[in-house]
Amino acid sequence: MSHHRLTYIALAASIFYVPKVFAQHVKQSSQKKKPNIIFILTDDLGFGDLGVFLQKQREKNNNRSEPCTFTPNLDRMAANGATMPQHYCAAPVSAPSRASLLLGVSQGHANVRDNQFDKALEDNYTVGNVLQKAGYTTAAIGKWGLQGLGTDTNWPAHPLNRGFDYYYGYMRHMDGHEHYPKEGVYCGKTEVWENRLEVSKDLDKCYTGDLWTAVAKRWIVEHEKGKDADKPFFMFLAYDTPHAVLELPTQAYPEGGGLKGGVQWLGAPGHMINTASGKVDSWVHPDYTNATWDDDHNPVTPEVPWPDTYKRQATIVRRIDSEVGDLIQLFKDLKIDSNTLIVFTSDNGPSNESYLPKSFVPNNPDFFNSFGPFDGIKRDCWEGGLRVPTIALWPKHIPANSVISTPSISYDWLSTFADVAGTVAPARTDGVSLLPSLTGKGKQRKSSIYVEYYEEGVTPNYKKFDSTHRLRRRNQMQMIRLDNMVGVRYNIKSADDNFEIYDVVADPKEAKNLAGDANLSMLQQQMKDKVLQNRRLDKEAPRTYDNALVPAITKNNVVNGIEWTAFKCSIPWLPDVKSLRHVAKGTTNLLVVNKTNQRKANVYAFDGYIRVPVDGKYTFYLTSGGKAFMRIHEAAIIDADYNYVPGTEKKGEIKLKAGLHPFRIVCSTPAELKTVLLKLQWKGPSIVKSDIPIGAFCRDI
């Protein structure tokens, strides 16, 4: 065998695999279909906007200078399921947050970052196409904003091109600022698309929150009564409320809910839903119509009415509450509630935008403390900009009144839903399955919580925020969480900038910066290292730390060689092998595994360290006879998985410091081949493109 990088791996029989993780949680029979999943994403809803997270406590305190709102349906959902008070969004603004969610990767790997609205979502694995391959019928309803440039019927990243069988909603980001598509009360007329047909001409007086709910109910009923009723469904229901224009509904929410009550799809042009009548932008919830508060913090003086802006905000949040309650009742009416997982959350923290005429007072989130017990709002990397209100309901599977204190982040949902569906997430995902935390069964892997974002301007000057958090220059920002400790950087000048460090369990407002504690110097360095080791640069979203060299690790007990692990797993993508049981393992010096006694394995993982000789930029080249995926540290270097053409060369660049760098290569064996050919080369400072020498590979003893 020559020393160039050829890996020969045994031919594997095609064997369908049901992961052990899922089997521990859900017992299924051939007569019972897999669980349905509905993911409800609100827009700019703050952690503190829900009763269960803050407003019920404000009501109990009865401090008349601290007004409160009500969310009875969501509070009931929480009582019957689980709250997730340690859950984060992937980015503090809409487009990148949604991209990371749908792709299952952090902002260190997503192709949509910063404020890249309407940019095409990467053509790769999404929560939609992963669940399609797992046997689900999929639908996306509501706001999209990730379509890319193209004609009205040929957007490259149309939901139908990213794993969804059906779409109804706002395609463009800007359209999501307006909640009456046809009337365009404050932002002008907008377009609503059903699959590839524009349908707004018939949507007289259709308030989008009600419209998306009616469409969702119609689609679910048709699915459950249609030819695909034996298949489970996944729905991504993305409300554009309470975001942007604080427009009011036309009338009270219809009584009841589900099949016979609540909002209903009528399908008559000009009267498409049963709330498309009355006066546009007119109805205030009666709980808030005559609401007053102690504006001067003096109980002796008369109270004053709430400003109209906040009556609107409270009404819109209450409307979302009614819409979710309507859907929950539908699942009960259809007798599928115990076989349906519902997740409710928000894309980022609360906004101070309102898009209302200047005669209205500004929409400041400090009126209701929408940011919860934290500091920060939308576009901030403080907890208030990133911690989002999250509830999960799955009767008979998620214990009632559960409080999940394990930290998690929105790109964990792809792995979680794959687990629920009885499959394994792709190797490229940065998330982990949250099913053990949700069900209380199995061992929960730690989430990798990392955020990067860029925004000009400064933080708001709210008196309720710590003085050190007000009027802070934003610019380049980062957040990383390690156990209870969160590192935050604002206005980053270089990779050497120190993190502010907070214990966010003991100090949720991040008021006490622990960075000066000498005992945390190692944690400071760990955070600086990890934020470089967990990401790839994106030339369309430049960072001040892009040219920093990725730090090596210190390892004393290593020997030459590579560890290999073999798995049986027949799915259409390379699996996240951390969630699989291996069938064989061993060591090798040449990235070569003898096929004997492999028990028909068809997926292999190679783990070890690459010894980098000098500082500099390195390019790695990979050619595979099957699929392959390579990470250095946690940075995704080469993706030869999705739509990979076997035998073609893929490459990836990374700037590395001299020393040891952990790597993992996952690869597969096509059934028609007797071997997998995996060729790995590199190029770097004073190194021409060539095979990596044997001495550059090492492993743990």
Secondary structure, 3 states (H helix, E strand, C coil): CCCCCCECCCCCCCCCCCCHHHHCCCCCCCCCCCCEEEEEEECCCCHHHCHHHHHHHHHHHCCCCCCCCCCHHHHHHHHHCEECCCEECCCCCHHHHHHHHHHCCCCCCCCCCCCCCCCCCCCCCCHHHHHHHCCCEEEEEEECCCCCCCCCCCCCCCHHHCCCCEEEEECCCHHHHCCCCCCCCCCCCCCCEECCEECHHHCCCCCHHHHHHHHHHHHHHHHHHCCCCCCCEEEEEECCCCCCCCCCCCCCCCCCCCCCCCCCEEEECCEEECCCCCCCCCCCCHHHHCCEECCCCCCCCCCEECCHHHHHHHHHHHHHHHHHHHHHHHHHHCCCHHHEEEEEEECCCCCCCCCCCCCCCCCCCCCCCCCCCCCCCCCCCCHHHHECCCEEECCCCCCCCEECCCCEEHHHHHHHHHHHCCCCCECCCCCCCCHHHHHCCCCCCCCCEEEEEEEEEECCCCCCCCHHHCCCEEEEEEEEEECCEEEEECCCCCCCCCCEEEECCCCCCCCCCCCCCHHHHHHHHHHHHHHHHCCCCCCCCCCCCCCCCECCECCCCEEECEEEEEECCCCCCCECHHHCCCCEEEEECCCCCCCCCCCCCCEEEEEEEEEECCCEEEEEEEEECCCEEEEECCEEEEEECCCCCCCCEEEEEEEECCEEEEEEEEEECCCCCCCCCEEEEEEECCEEEEECCHHHEEEEC
